[in-house]
Amino acid sequence: MKTVQLNSRIAFGQRLPLVLIAGPCVIESETMAMETAATLQTIAGKLGIPFVFKASFDKANRSSIFSKRGPGLEKGLEILDRIKNVFGVPVTSDIHEPHQAKAAGEVLDILQIPAFLCRQTDLLLAAAATGKTVNVKKGQFLAPWDMKNVIQKLEESGTDKILLTERGSTFGYNNLVVDMRALPEMRRLGYPVVFDATHSVQIPGGNGTSTGGKRAFVPYLARAAAACGIDALFLEAHPDPDQAWSDGPNMVKLDDLEEMLKPVIEIDRMIKEQTAANIH
């Protein structure tokens, strides 16, 4: 498996420490984003794991036209750049259109490709052209082995700084399930694999004009994914999920995050130690 080096302190790859990619679903305000980043950095420091801050500058795929979307590209990148400099942490956000890639690449350490857009060739090419790490979320409609075509598009664009994210598969109407076989299947494609624990418990469109979810299942899926072998854990966290602008039903409450992560980290360490021992 390739190792993807994000900076001098953080890398993704087999037998390396689990990386936490976390933050609120969307930037609701600069104050809220800064405070959440500070709390997450403290938690990651106490647990001894690398941390990347995530928040969207625009939620372009909302269920309703009336849903709040965030501050937009320019203002959102300004806030993310401030978080990056104040806290010294890498930052990531999703892009939805090719023209966003260049500006995003000047700030973001990882460009995230949303699951619904994972086959959009022009978007992938634009992200690859920035030279930054590209994290592609597997579409809810794709088999894990179909991600090989996504990889080929990025590689042909000149990058091997690729992460693949599992975030559940469509299972009938308004429901997702996680096939844990997808994690080793995608790892066989040769790149680090991320598990998105919060979007995997979504109930898309389940609330009529917004997405539902069952955050109570996040810890179970995160522990199961760690046992299967992952390189990073992605999750969205919020001070008060029930009041969040987006994805509240499946986001983890900040106050609960540290205790939730402890067994996940222990399982990850045990699996990686066992893997290393078997190799030697």
Secondary structure, DSSP 8 states (H G I E B T S, - for coil): ---EE-SSS-EE-TTS--EEEEE-SB---HHHHHHHHHHHHHHHHHHT--EEEE-BS--TT-SSTTS---S-HHHHHHHHHHHHHHH---EEEE--STTHHHHHHTT-SEEEE-GGGTT-HHHHHHHHHTTSEEEEE--TTS-GGGHHHHHHHHHHTT---EEEEE--EE-STT-EE--TTHHHHHHTTTS-EEEETTGGGEETTTTSSS-EE-GGGHHHHHHHHHHH--SEEEEEEESSGGG-SS-GGGSEEHHHHHHHHHHHHHHHHHHHHHHHHHH-
